[in-house]
Structures are given as C-alpha cells and as structure tokens.
Amino acid sequence: MIGDIIYQLFVMLVLIFFIVAIVLFVRSLKKRNNQLKRIEDKLDKLSEQKSKRID
C-alpha cells in the first residue's frame, strides 16, 4: 500500500521533470535563435556602414 503510493509519486515526479525539461529546452532554443538574429542584424548594419564609408 505505502509502496504503491511512493511508486506513483515517483512516476509522477519523473513525468513532470521530463515535461519541464522539454519546455526549458525549447525556450532556450528560441532565446538562442533570437539572440543570433539580433547579432546578425547588428553585423549587417556594421557592414552597411563600412561599405558606405568606403564609397
């Protein structure tokens, strides 16, 4: 009886852990992609400014 309750709690905690881990992983990927996009935009601006100065 007590063992069944402990087992069910353990299984629920493992399931919750995997769901939280997946959500955090997806959020970190989105954040990384946004950061890379911002860096790319900044590099494009710098490249345009440099090419305007050369001309």
N, CA, C and O atoms as a Tripos MOL2 file, in Angstrom:
@<TRIPOS>MOLECULE
protein
  220   219    55     0     0
PROTEIN
NO_CHARGES

@<TRIPOS>ATOM
      1 N           0.8230   -1.1890    0.0000 N.3       1 MET1
      2 CA          0.0000    0.0000    0.0000 C.3       1 MET1
      3 C           0.8760    1.2640    0.0000 C.2       1 MET1
      4 O           0.7440    2.1070   -0.8880 O.2       1 MET1
      5 N           1.7530    1.3940    0.9780 N.am      2 ILE2
      6 CA          2.6460    2.5550    1.0420 C.3       2 ILE2
      7 C           3.6100    2.5370   -0.1440 C.2       2 ILE2
      8 O           3.9260    3.5850   -0.7080 O.2       2 ILE2
      9 N           4.0740    1.3470   -0.5180 N.am      3 GLY3
     10 CA          4.9800    1.2180   -1.6620 C.3       3 GLY3
     11 C           4.3170    1.6660   -2.9480 C.2       3 GLY3
     12 O           4.9580    2.2970   -3.7880 O.2       3 GLY3
     13 N           3.0280    1.3470   -3.1160 N.am      4 ASP4
     14 CA          2.3010    1.7730   -4.3130 C.3       4 ASP4
     15 C           2.2060    3.2960   -4.3810 C.2       4 ASP4
     16 O           2.3710    3.8860   -5.4480 O.2       4 ASP4
     17 N           1.9440    3.9190   -3.2550 N.am      5 ILE5
     18 CA          1.8380    5.3810   -3.2170 C.3       5 ILE5
     19 C           3.1840    6.0180   -3.5490 C.2       5 ILE5
     20 O           3.2500    6.9760   -4.3190 O.2       5 ILE5
     21 N           4.2420    5.4880   -2.9710 N.am      6 ILE6
     22 CA          5.5820    6.0200   -3.2410 C.3       6 ILE6
     23 C           5.9340    5.8370   -4.7150 C.2       6 ILE6
     24 O           6.4990    6.7400   -5.3320 O.2       6 ILE6
     25 N           5.6070    4.6800   -5.2830 N.am      7 TYR7
     26 CA          5.8890    4.4150   -6.6940 C.3       7 TYR7
     27 C           5.1280    5.3970   -7.5810 C.2       7 TYR7
     28 O           5.7020    5.9560   -8.5150 O.2       7 TYR7
     29 N           3.8440    5.6120   -7.3010 N.am      8 GLN8
     30 CA          3.0470    6.5330   -8.1140 C.3       8 GLN8
     31 C           3.5780    7.9610   -8.0080 C.2       8 GLN8
     32 O           3.6360    8.6720   -9.0110 O.2       8 GLN8
     33 N           3.9600    8.3840   -6.8190 N.am      9 LEU9
     34 CA          4.5410    9.7170   -6.6640 C.3       9 LEU9
     35 C           5.8450    9.8450   -7.4490 C.2       9 LEU9
     36 O           6.0930   10.8630   -8.0950 O.2       9 LEU9
     37 N           6.6650    8.8140   -7.3870 N.am     10 PHE10
     38 CA          7.9340    8.8220   -8.1210 C.3      10 PHE10
     39 C           7.6960    8.9200   -9.6250 C.2      10 PHE10
     40 O           8.3590    9.6970  -10.3120 O.2      10 PHE10
     41 N           6.7500    8.1330  -10.1370 N.am     11 VAL11
     42 CA          6.4520    8.1570  -11.5720 C.3      11 VAL11
     43 C           5.9170    9.5270  -11.9760 C.2      11 VAL11
     44 O           6.2880   10.0510  -13.0260 O.2      11 VAL11
     45 N           5.0520   10.1080  -11.1550 N.am     12 MET12
     46 CA          4.5210   11.4390  -11.4690 C.3      12 MET12
     47 C           5.6280   12.4860  -11.4660 C.2      12 MET12
     48 O           5.6560   13.3620  -12.3310 O.2      12 MET12
     49 N           6.5320   12.4020  -10.5120 N.am     13 LEU13
     50 CA          7.6370   13.3620  -10.4580 C.3      13 LEU13
     51 C           8.5570   13.2290  -11.6670 C.2      13 LEU13
     52 O           9.0180   14.2310  -12.2140 O.2      13 LEU13
     53 N           8.8220   12.0020  -12.0780 N.am     14 VAL14
     54 CA          9.6610   11.7890  -13.2640 C.3      14 VAL14
     55 C           8.9780   12.3630  -14.4960 C.2      14 VAL14
     56 O           9.6270   13.0060  -15.3210 O.2      14 VAL14
     57 N           7.6830   12.1380  -14.6280 N.am     15 LEU15
     58 CA          6.9290   12.6630  -15.7670 C.3      15 LEU15
     59 C           6.9490   14.1890  -15.7700 C.2      15 LEU15
     60 O           7.1700   14.8070  -16.8110 O.2      15 LEU15
     61 N           6.7220   14.7880  -14.6200 N.am     16 ILE16
     62 CA          6.7530   16.2500  -14.5170 C.3      16 ILE16
     63 C           8.1450   16.7750  -14.8410 C.2      16 ILE16
     64 O           8.2810   17.8020  -15.5070 O.2      16 ILE16
     65 N           9.1730   16.0860  -14.3800 N.am     17 PHE17
     66 CA         10.5470   16.5030  -14.6660 C.3      17 PHE17
     67 C          10.8070   16.5270  -16.1700 C.2      17 PHE17
     68 O          11.3830   17.4880  -16.6800 O.2      17 PHE17
     69 N          10.3870   15.4740  -16.8900 N.am     18 PHE18
     70 CA         10.6170   15.4330  -18.3300 C.3      18 PHE18
     71 C           9.8470   16.5310  -19.0530 C.2      18 PHE18
     72 O          10.3650   17.1240  -19.9990 O.2      18 PHE18
     73 N           8.6370   16.8080  -18.6300 N.am     19 ILE19
     74 CA          7.8570   17.8710  -19.2640 C.3      19 ILE19
     75 C           8.5300   19.2230  -19.0470 C.2      19 ILE19
     76 O           8.6540   20.0150  -19.9810 O.2      19 ILE19
     77 N           8.9620   19.4850  -17.8240 N.am     20 VAL20
     78 CA          9.6400   20.7490  -17.5240 C.3      20 VAL20
     79 C          10.9530   20.8490  -18.2930 C.2      20 VAL20
     80 O          11.2900   21.9190  -18.7980 O.2      20 VAL20
     81 N          11.6900   19.7590  -18.3900 N.am     21 ALA21
     82 CA         12.9610   19.7700  -19.1230 C.3      21 ALA21
     83 C          12.7360   20.0840  -20.5970 C.2      21 ALA21
     84 O          13.4980   20.8500  -21.1870 O.2      21 ALA21
     85 N          11.7100   19.5090  -21.1940 N.am     22 ILE22
     86 CA         11.4190   19.7680  -22.6080 C.3      22 ILE22
     87 C          11.0280   21.2230  -22.8110 C.2      22 ILE22
     88 O          11.4830   21.8610  -23.7600 O.2      22 ILE22
     89 N          10.1890   21.7540  -21.9280 N.am     23 VAL23
     90 CA          9.7690   23.1550  -22.0450 C.3      23 VAL23
     91 C          10.9700   24.0860  -21.9160 C.2      23 VAL23
     92 O          11.1070   25.0270  -22.6980 O.2      23 VAL23
     93 N          11.8320   23.8400  -20.9510 N.am     24 LEU24
     94 CA         13.0130   24.6870  -20.7770 C.3      24 LEU24
     95 C          13.9520   24.5920  -21.9740 C.2      24 LEU24
     96 O          14.5460   25.5920  -22.3770 O.2      24 LEU24
     97 N          14.0890   23.3990  -22.5420 N.am     25 PHE25
     98 CA         14.9480   23.2160  -23.7140 C.3      25 PHE25
     99 C          14.4200   24.0090  -24.9040 C.2      25 PHE25
    100 O          15.1880   24.6770  -25.5960 O.2      25 PHE25
    101 N          13.1210   23.9380  -25.1430 N.am     26 VAL26
    102 CA         12.5220   24.6690  -26.2670 C.3      26 VAL26
    103 C          12.6650   26.1720  -26.0540 C.2      26 VAL26
    104 O          12.9700   26.9070  -26.9930 O.2      26 VAL26
    105 N          12.4460   26.6290  -24.8240 N.am     27 ARG27
    106 CA         12.5880   28.0590  -24.5470 C.3      27 ARG27
    107 C          14.0230   28.5280  -24.7670 C.2      27 ARG27
    108 O          14.2430   29.6220  -25.2870 O.2      27 ARG27
    109 N          14.9950   27.7140  -24.3780 N.am     28 SER28
    110 CA         16.3900   28.1170  -24.5640 C.3      28 SER28
    111 C          16.7520   28.1570  -26.0470 C.2      28 SER28
    112 O          17.5290   29.0090  -26.4760 O.2      28 SER28
    113 N          16.1850   27.2300  -26.8340 N.am     29 LEU29
    114 CA         16.4330   27.2670  -28.2760 C.3      29 LEU29
    115 C          15.8600   28.5360  -28.8960 C.2      29 LEU29
    116 O          16.5090   29.1690  -29.7280 O.2      29 LEU29
    117 N          14.6580   28.9060  -28.4960 N.am     30 LYS30
    118 CA         14.0560   30.1330  -29.0280 C.3      30 LYS30
    119 C          14.8790   31.3540  -28.6420 C.2      30 LYS30
    120 O          15.1060   32.2460  -29.4590 O.2      30 LYS30
    121 N          15.3200   31.3830  -27.3950 N.am     31 LYS31
    122 CA         16.1130   32.5210  -26.9300 C.3      31 LYS31
    123 C          17.4240   32.6070  -27.7070 C.2      31 LYS31
    124 O          17.8540   33.6950  -28.0900 O.2      31 LYS31
    125 N          18.0540   31.4600  -27.9370 N.am     32 ARG32
    126 CA         19.3190   31.4400  -28.6820 C.3      32 ARG32
    127 C          19.1080   31.9140  -30.1200 C.2      32 ARG32
    128 O          19.9160   32.6750  -30.6510 O.2      32 ARG32
    129 N          18.0200   31.4630  -30.7470 N.am     33 ASN33
    130 CA         17.7450   31.8860  -32.1190 C.3      33 ASN33
    131 C          17.5050   33.3880  -32.1920 C.2      33 ASN33
    132 O          17.9790   34.0470  -33.1170 O.2      33 ASN33
    133 N          16.7710   33.9360  -31.2230 N.am     34 ASN34
    134 CA         16.5390   35.3790  -31.2090 C.3      34 ASN34
    135 C          17.8420   36.1420  -31.0150 C.2      34 ASN34
    136 O          18.0570   37.1790  -31.6420 O.2      34 ASN34
    137 N          18.7030   35.6380  -30.1560 N.am     35 GLN35
    138 CA         19.9820   36.2950  -29.9170 C.3      35 GLN35
    139 C          20.8460   36.2630  -31.1820 C.2      35 GLN35
    140 O          21.4790   37.2610  -31.5250 O.2      35 GLN35
    141 N          20.8730   35.1300  -31.8680 N.am     36 LEU36
    142 CA         21.6450   35.0380  -33.1090 C.3      36 LEU36
    143 C          21.0920   35.9810  -34.1690 C.2      36 LEU36
    144 O          21.8540   36.5780  -34.9300 O.2      36 LEU36
    145 N          19.7760   36.1170  -34.2220 N.am     37 LYS37
    146 CA         19.1560   37.0260  -35.1900 C.3      37 LYS37
    147 C          19.5630   38.4650  -34.8920 C.2      37 LYS37
    148 O          19.8760   39.2200  -35.8120 O.2      37 LYS37
    149 N          19.5630   38.8510  -33.6220 N.am     38 ARG38
    150 CA         19.9690   40.2150  -33.2570 C.3      38 ARG38
    151 C          21.4310   40.4630  -33.6150 C.2      38 ARG38
    152 O          21.7720   41.5310  -34.1230 O.2      38 ARG38
    153 N          22.2880   39.4920  -33.3550 N.am     39 ILE39
    154 CA         23.7100   39.6390  -33.6860 C.3      39 ILE39
    155 C          23.8860   39.7650  -35.1930 C.2      39 ILE39
    156 O          24.6810   40.5770  -35.6680 O.2      39 ILE39
    157 N          23.1460   38.9620  -35.9370 N.am     40 GLU40
    158 CA         23.2390   39.0250  -37.3940 C.3      40 GLU40
    159 C          22.7830   40.3920  -37.9040 C.2      40 GLU40
    160 O          23.4020   40.9520  -38.8100 O.2      40 GLU40
    161 N          21.7150   40.9270  -37.3360 N.am     41 ASP41
    162 CA         21.2430   42.2550  -37.7410 C.3      41 ASP41
    163 C          22.2910   43.3250  -37.4420 C.2      41 ASP41
    164 O          22.5120   44.2230  -38.2540 O.2      41 ASP41
    165 N          22.9320   43.2310  -36.2820 N.am     42 LYS42
    166 CA         23.9690   44.2010  -35.9380 C.3      42 LYS42
    167 C          25.1460   44.1080  -36.9020 C.2      42 LYS42
    168 O          25.6900   45.1290  -37.3230 O.2      42 LYS42
    169 N          25.5380   42.8870  -37.2490 N.am     43 LEU43
    170 CA         26.6410   42.7230  -38.1990 C.3      43 LEU43
    171 C          26.2780   43.2830  -39.5690 C.2      43 LEU43
    172 O          27.1160   43.8890  -40.2380 O.2      43 LEU43
    173 N          25.0380   43.0830  -39.9810 N.am     44 ASP44
    174 CA         24.5960   43.6400  -41.2610 C.3      44 ASP44
    175 C          24.6660   45.1660  -41.2450 C.2      44 ASP44
    176 O          25.1050   45.7810  -42.2170 O.2      44 ASP44
    177 N          24.2290   45.7780  -40.1360 N.am     45 LYS45
    178 CA         24.2930   47.2380  -40.0330 C.3      45 LYS45
    179 C          25.7310   47.7200  -40.1000 C.2      45 LYS45
    180 O          26.0360   48.6790  -40.8090 O.2      45 LYS45
    181 N          26.6190   47.0550  -39.3600 N.am     46 LEU46
    182 CA         28.0260   47.4590  -39.3760 C.3      46 LEU46
    183 C          28.6330   47.3000  -40.7650 C.2      46 LEU46
    184 O          29.4200   48.1360  -41.2090 O.2      46 LEU46
    185 N          28.2660   46.2340  -41.4360 N.am     47 SER47
    186 CA         28.7760   46.0060  -42.7850 C.3      47 SER47
    187 C          28.2860   47.0880  -43.7410 C.2      47 SER47
    188 O          29.0460   47.5640  -44.5850 O.2      47 SER47
    189 N          27.0260   47.4730  -43.6120 N.am     48 GLU48
    190 CA         26.4890   48.5380  -44.4670 C.3      48 GLU48
    191 C          27.1860   49.8650  -44.1800 C.2      48 GLU48
    192 O          27.5210   50.6050  -45.1050 O.2      48 GLU48
    193 N          27.4040   50.1670  -42.9020 N.am     49 GLN49
    194 CA         28.0770   51.4140  -42.5440 C.3      49 GLN49
    195 C          29.4970   51.4400  -43.0860 C.2      49 GLN49
    196 O          29.9700   52.4710  -43.5650 O.2      49 GLN49
    197 N          30.1660   50.3140  -43.0110 N.am     50 LYS50
    198 CA         31.5390   50.2480  -43.5050 C.3      50 LYS50
    199 C          31.5710   50.4300  -45.0200 C.2      50 LYS50
    200 O          32.4370   51.1310  -45.5440 O.2      50 LYS50
    201 N          30.6370   49.8070  -45.7180 N.am     51 SER51
    202 CA         30.6260   49.9360  -47.1780 C.3      51 SER51
    203 C          30.2690   51.3600  -47.5970 C.2      51 SER51
    204 O          30.7460   51.8260  -48.6310 O.2      51 SER51
    205 N          29.4470   52.0580  -46.8260 N.am     52 LYS52
    206 CA         29.1100   53.4510  -47.1500 C.3      52 LYS52
    207 C          30.3190   54.3520  -46.9460 C.2      52 LYS52
    208 O          30.5130   55.3000  -47.7080 O.2      52 LYS52
    209 N          31.1330   54.0760  -45.9360 N.am     53 ARG53
    210 CA         32.3150   54.8930  -45.6720 C.3      53 ARG53
    211 C          33.3570   54.7080  -46.7660 C.2      53 ARG53
    212 O          34.0610   55.6540  -47.1210 O.2      53 ARG53
    213 N          33.4580   53.4960  -47.2990 N.am     54 ILE54
    214 CA         34.4490   53.2160  -48.3410 C.3      54 ILE54
    215 C          34.0690   53.9260  -49.6370 C.2      54 ILE54
    216 O          34.9320   54.4190  -50.3630 O.2      54 ILE54
    217 N          32.7700   53.9700  -49.9180 N.am     55 ASP55
    218 CA         32.3070   54.6140  -51.1630 C.3      55 ASP55
    219 C          32.4620   56.0870  -51.0690 C.2      55 ASP55
    220 O          32.1300   56.8040  -52.0130 O.2      55 ASP55
@<TRIPOS>BOND
     1     1     2 1
     2     2     3 1
     3     3     4 2
     4     3     5 am
     5     5     6 1
     6     6     7 1
     7     7     8 2
     8     7     9 am
     9     9    10 1
    10    10    11 1
    11    11    12 2
    12    11    13 am
    13    13    14 1
    14    14    15 1
    15    15    16 2
    16    15    17 am
    17    17    18 1
    18    18    19 1
    19    19    20 2
    20    19    21 am
    21    21    22 1
    22    22    23 1
    23    23    24 2
    24    23    25 am
    25    25    26 1
    26    26    27 1
    27    27    28 2
    28    27    29 am
    29    29    30 1
    30    30    31 1
    31    31    32 2
    32    31    33 am
    33    33    34 1
    34    34    35 1
    35    35    36 2
    36    35    37 am
    37    37    38 1
    38    38    39 1
    39    39    40 2
    40    39    41 am
    41    41    42 1
    42    42    43 1
    43    43    44 2
    44    43    45 am
    45    45    46 1
    46    46    47 1
    47    47    48 2
    48    47    49 am
    49    49    50 1
    50    50    51 1
    51    51    52 2
    52    51    53 am
    53    53    54 1
    54    54    55 1
    55    55    56 2
    56    55    57 am
    57    57    58 1
    58    58    59 1
    59    59    60 2
    60    59    61 am
    61    61    62 1
    62    62    63 1
    63    63    64 2
    64    63    65 am
    65    65    66 1
    66    66    67 1
    67    67    68 2
    68    67    69 am
    69    69    70 1
    70    70    71 1
    71    71    72 2
    72    71    73 am
    73    73    74 1
    74    74    75 1
    75    75    76 2
    76    75    77 am
    77    77    78 1
    78    78    79 1
    79    79    80 2
    80    79    81 am
    81    81    82 1
    82    82    83 1
    83    83    84 2
    84    83    85 am
    85    85    86 1
    86    86    87 1
    87    87    88 2
    88    87    89 am
    89    89    90 1
    90    90    91 1
    91    91    92 2
    92    91    93 am
    93    93    94 1
    94    94    95 1
    95    95    96 2
    96    95    97 am
    97    97    98 1
    98    98    99 1
    99    99   100 2
   100    99   101 am
   101   101   102 1
   102   102   103 1
   103   103   104 2
   104   103   105 am
   105   105   106 1
   106   106   107 1
   107   107   108 2
   108   107   109 am
   109   109   110 1
   110   110   111 1
   111   111   112 2
   112   111   113 am
   113   113   114 1
   114   114   115 1
   115   115   116 2
   116   115   117 am
   117   117   118 1
   118   118   119 1
   119   119   120 2
   120   119   121 am
   121   121   122 1
   122   122   123 1
   123   123   124 2
   124   123   125 am
   125   125   126 1
   126   126   127 1
   127   127   128 2
   128   127   129 am
   129   129   130 1
   130   130   131 1
   131   131   132 2
   132   131   133 am
   133   133   134 1
   134   134   135 1
   135   135   136 2
   136   135   137 am
   137   137   138 1
   138   138   139 1
   139   139   140 2
   140   139   141 am
   141   141   142 1
   142   142   143 1
   143   143   144 2
   144   143   145 am
   145   145   146 1
   146   146   147 1
   147   147   148 2
   148   147   149 am
   149   149   150 1
   150   150   151 1
   151   151   152 2
   152   151   153 am
   153   153   154 1
   154   154   155 1
   155   155   156 2
   156   155   157 am
   157   157   158 1
   158   158   159 1
   159   159   160 2
   160   159   161 am
   161   161   162 1
   162   162   163 1
   163   163   164 2
   164   163   165 am
   165   165   166 1
   166   166   167 1
   167   167   168 2
   168   167   169 am
   169   169   170 1
   170   170   171 1
   171   171   172 2
   172   171   173 am
   173   173   174 1
   174   174   175 1
   175   175   176 2
   176   175   177 am
   177   177   178 1
   178   178   179 1
   179   179   180 2
   180   179   181 am
   181   181   182 1
   182   182   183 1
   183   183   184 2
   184   183   185 am
   185   185   186 1
   186   186   187 1
   187   187   188 2
   188   187   189 am
   189   189   190 1
   190   190   191 1
   191   191   192 2
   192   191   193 am
   193   193   194 1
   194   194   195 1
   195   195   196 2
   196   195   197 am
   197   197   198 1
   198   198   199 1
   199   199   200 2
   200   199   201 am
   201   201   202 1
   202   202   203 1
   203   203   204 2
   204   203   205 am
   205   205   206 1
   206   206   207 1
   207   207   208 2
   208   207   209 am
   209   209   210 1
   210   210   211 1
   211   211   212 2
   212   211   213 am
   213   213   214 1
   214   214   215 1
   215   215   216 2
   216   215   217 am
   217   217   218 1
   218   218   219 1
   219   219   220 2
@<TRIPOS>SUBSTRUCTURE
     1 MET1         2 RESIDUE 1 A MET
     2 ILE2         6 RESIDUE 1 A ILE
     3 GLY3        10 RESIDUE 1 A GLY
     4 ASP4        14 RESIDUE 1 A ASP
     5 ILE5        18 RESIDUE 1 A ILE
     6 ILE6        22 RESIDUE 1 A ILE
     7 TYR7        26 RESIDUE 1 A TYR
     8 GLN8        30 RESIDUE 1 A GLN
     9 LEU9        34 RESIDUE 1 A LEU
    10 PHE10       38 RESIDUE 1 A PHE
    11 VAL11       42 RESIDUE 1 A VAL
    12 MET12       46 RESIDUE 1 A MET
    13 LEU13       50 RESIDUE 1 A LEU
    14 VAL14       54 RESIDUE 1 A VAL
    15 LEU15       58 RESIDUE 1 A LEU
    16 ILE16       62 RESIDUE 1 A ILE
    17 PHE17       66 RESIDUE 1 A PHE
    18 PHE18       70 RESIDUE 1 A PHE
    19 ILE19       74 RESIDUE 1 A ILE
    20 VAL20       78 RESIDUE 1 A VAL
    21 ALA21       82 RESIDUE 1 A ALA
    22 ILE22       86 RESIDUE 1 A ILE
    23 VAL23       90 RESIDUE 1 A VAL
    24 LEU24       94 RESIDUE 1 A LEU
    25 PHE25       98 RESIDUE 1 A PHE
    26 VAL26      102 RESIDUE 1 A VAL
    27 ARG27      106 RESIDUE 1 A ARG
    28 SER28      110 RESIDUE 1 A SER
    29 LEU29      114 RESIDUE 1 A LEU
    30 LYS30      118 RESIDUE 1 A LYS
    31 LYS31      122 RESIDUE 1 A LYS
    32 ARG32      126 RESIDUE 1 A ARG
    33 ASN33      130 RESIDUE 1 A ASN
    34 ASN34      134 RESIDUE 1 A ASN
    35 GLN35      138 RESIDUE 1 A GLN
    36 LEU36      142 RESIDUE 1 A LEU
    37 LYS37      146 RESIDUE 1 A LYS
    38 ARG38      150 RESIDUE 1 A ARG
    39 ILE39      154 RESIDUE 1 A ILE
    40 GLU40      158 RESIDUE 1 A GLU
    41 ASP41      162 RESIDUE 1 A ASP
    42 LYS42      166 RESIDUE 1 A LYS
    43 LEU43      170 RESIDUE 1 A LEU
    44 ASP44      174 RESIDUE 1 A ASP
    45 LYS45      178 RESIDUE 1 A LYS
    46 LEU46      182 RESIDUE 1 A LEU
    47 SER47      186 RESIDUE 1 A SER
    48 GLU48      190 RESIDUE 1 A GLU
    49 GLN49      194 RESIDUE 1 A GLN
    50 LYS50      198 RESIDUE 1 A LYS
    51 SER51      202 RESIDUE 1 A SER
    52 LYS52      206 RESIDUE 1 A LYS
    53 ARG53      210 RESIDUE 1 A ARG
    54 ILE54      214 RESIDUE 1 A ILE
    55 ASP55      218 RESIDUE 1 A ASP
